[in-house]
Amino acid sequence: MDAFDGVQFNNIWIQNDEIIDVWMPGEYPVVLETTNSVGESVSLPVTIEIYDETARAGLPQIKLKEYVVYLEQGAQWNPQQYLDSVVIGGSKFDVAVTGGETAPAQAAGDAAQAAGDAVAAAQAAGNVIDAGRINVTGTVNTTVPGNYEVIYTYEDAENGTGTGSVRLYVVVTERRGAGK
């Protein structure tokens, strides 16, 4: 979305140094670029992943609430807040955060314990996965404007379906009014 031109779907270009072979599984780094009508350009480095659909069909699928996030410089970074669900074998499992700095603020320790007990009960019922079981790799430094890539992975040890992954792109923008 651009302040001058609105939605930029028809004006996004993929820049890359190598040929992307859609028949060859692998990861291909590219840069998405766009320029609006007043000449302002933006770019976002991303990874295009080509995979064998049959080999990946049974793997857990991690679903995020967003896949590209814009944070203002100095903002709090909490990778677990973007987790939505995990789909395993066609069944959806919600992701719940229990305890630690990523949990919603609690008024008292009893409330945190009750929330943890509720998540444990839901997990026992088989419809919730604790966010702590989803591995997060990648560093986001919100004090430094730039583009960051975070990879979430989940291994389905209970059912033996393998390990699934998904990427989140985080763009840290300069603080509004900085330098004034």
C-alpha positions in Angstrom: 0.0 0.0 0.0 1.4 3.4 -1.0 0.2 6.8 0.4 0.2 8.3 -3.1 -0.8 5.5 -5.4 -2.7 3.1 -3.1 -2.4 -0.7 -3.8 0.8 -1.5 -5.7 0.0 -5.1 -6.9 0.6 -4.4 -10.6 3.9 -2.5 -9.9 6.0 -5.0 -8.0 9.2 -6.4 -9.6 11.3 -9.4 -8.7 15.0 -8.8 -8.8 17.4 -11.7 -8.6 20.8 -12.7 -9.7 20.1 -16.3 -10.7 17.5 -18.2 -12.6 14.7 -19.6 -10.5 14.1 -23.1 -11.7 10.5 -24.0 -10.7 11.3 -27.7 -11.2 14.3 -27.6 -8.8 13.5 -27.6 -5.1 15.5 -25.1 -3.2 15.6 -21.6 -1.7 16.1 -18.6 -4.0 16.9 -15.2 -2.5 15.2 -12.3 -4.4 14.3 -8.7 -3.8 10.8 -7.4 -4.3 10.8 -3.8 -5.5 8.3 -1.1 -6.3 8.3 2.6 -7.2 5.4 4.9 -6.9 4.3 7.7 -9.2 6.5 10.3 -7.4 9.6 8.2 -7.7 9.9 6.8 -4.2 11.2 3.2 -4.2 11.1 0.5 -1.6 12.5 -3.0 -1.6 12.1 -6.1 0.5 14.5 -9.1 0.4 12.6 -12.4 0.6 13.3 -16.0 -0.1 11.3 -17.9 -2.6 11.1 -21.6 -1.7 10.5 -24.2 -4.4 9.6 -27.5 -2.9 8.3 -31.0 -4.0 4.6 -30.8 -3.2 4.3 -34.6 -2.6 7.3 -34.6 -0.2 5.9 -31.7 1.7 2.2 -32.7 1.7 2.2 -34.4 5.1 4.4 -31.9 6.9 2.9 -29.6 9.6 1.9 -26.3 8.1 2.5 -23.3 10.4 0.0 -20.5 9.9 0.8 -16.9 10.9 -1.5 -14.0 11.5 0.7 -11.9 9.2 3.6 -12.8 6.9 5.1 -9.3 6.5 5.2 -7.0 9.6 6.2 -3.4 9.8 7.6 -2.2 13.2 8.7 1.3 14.1 12.2 1.6 15.4 12.3 0.8 19.1 9.1 -1.2 19.1 8.8 -4.3 21.1 9.5 -7.5 19.2 7.6 -10.7 20.2 7.8 -13.4 17.6 5.1 -15.6 19.2 2.4 -13.0 18.8 2.3 -13.7 15.1 1.6 -17.4 15.5 -2.0 -18.4 14.6 -2.2 -22.2 14.2 -0.6 -25.4 12.9 -2.3 -27.7 10.5 -1.4 -31.4 10.8 -3.0 -34.0 8.6 -5.9 -31.6 7.8 -6.6 -30.9 11.5 -6.1 -27.3 12.8 -4.4 -26.8 16.1 -4.5 -23.3 17.7 -1.2 -22.0 19.1 -1.3 -20.8 22.7 1.3 -18.9 24.6 1.9 -20.0 28.2 4.0 -17.9 30.6 7.2 -16.0 30.0 7.6 -12.5 28.5 5.4 -13.3 25.5 2.3 -14.1 27.5 -0.4 -11.5 27.9 0.1 -9.4 31.0 -1.6 -11.0 34.0 -3.0 -9.3 37.1 -1.7 -11.9 39.5 0.2 -15.2 39.6 -3.0 -17.1 40.1 -4.4 -15.8 36.8 -1.2 -16.9 35.0 -1.5 -20.3 36.6 -5.2 -20.6 35.6 -4.3 -19.6 32.0 -1.5 -22.2 32.0 -3.9 -24.8 33.3 -6.5 -23.9 30.6 -3.9 -24.3 27.9 -2.7 -27.6 29.4 -6.3 -28.8 29.4 -6.8 -27.7 25.8 -3.5 -29.4 24.8 -4.7 -32.6 26.6 -7.9 -32.4 24.5 -5.6 -32.3 21.5 -6.6 -29.0 19.9 -3.9 -26.6 21.1 -0.1 -26.5 20.6 2.0 -24.6 23.1 3.9 -21.8 21.3 7.0 -22.8 23.2 7.2 -26.0 21.0 7.6 -23.8 17.9 11.2 -22.9 17.3 12.0 -19.4 16.1 15.3 -18.6 14.4 16.4 -15.2 13.1 17.3 -12.0 14.9 15.2 -8.8 14.8 16.9 -5.7 16.2 14.2 -3.1 16.5 16.8 -0.4 17.3 18.3 -0.7 13.8 16.0 0.0 10.8 16.2 -2.7 8.2 14.7 -5.9 6.8 14.8 -9.1 8.9 13.7 -12.7 8.2 12.4 -15.0 10.9 11.8 -18.7 10.4 9.4 -20.7 12.5 9.7 -24.5 12.6 7.5 -27.1 14.3 8.4 -30.8 14.6 5.4 -33.1 15.0 7.0 -35.7 17.3 3.7 -37.2 18.4 2.4 -38.2 15.0 5.8 -38.4 13.2 4.7 -36.3 10.3 8.0 -34.4 10.2 9.0 -30.8 10.5 7.2 -27.8 8.9 8.4 -24.3 8.6 7.3 -20.8 7.5 8.9 -17.4 7.1 8.0 -14.0 8.6 9.5 -10.9 7.2 9.9 -8.0 9.6 10.6 -4.5 8.3 11.9 -2.1 11.0 11.2 1.5 9.9 12.8 4.7 11.2 11.0 6.3 14.1 8.6 8.9 12.9 9.9 12.4 13.5 13.5 11.1 14.0 16.1 13.7 13.2 13.7 16.7 13.7 
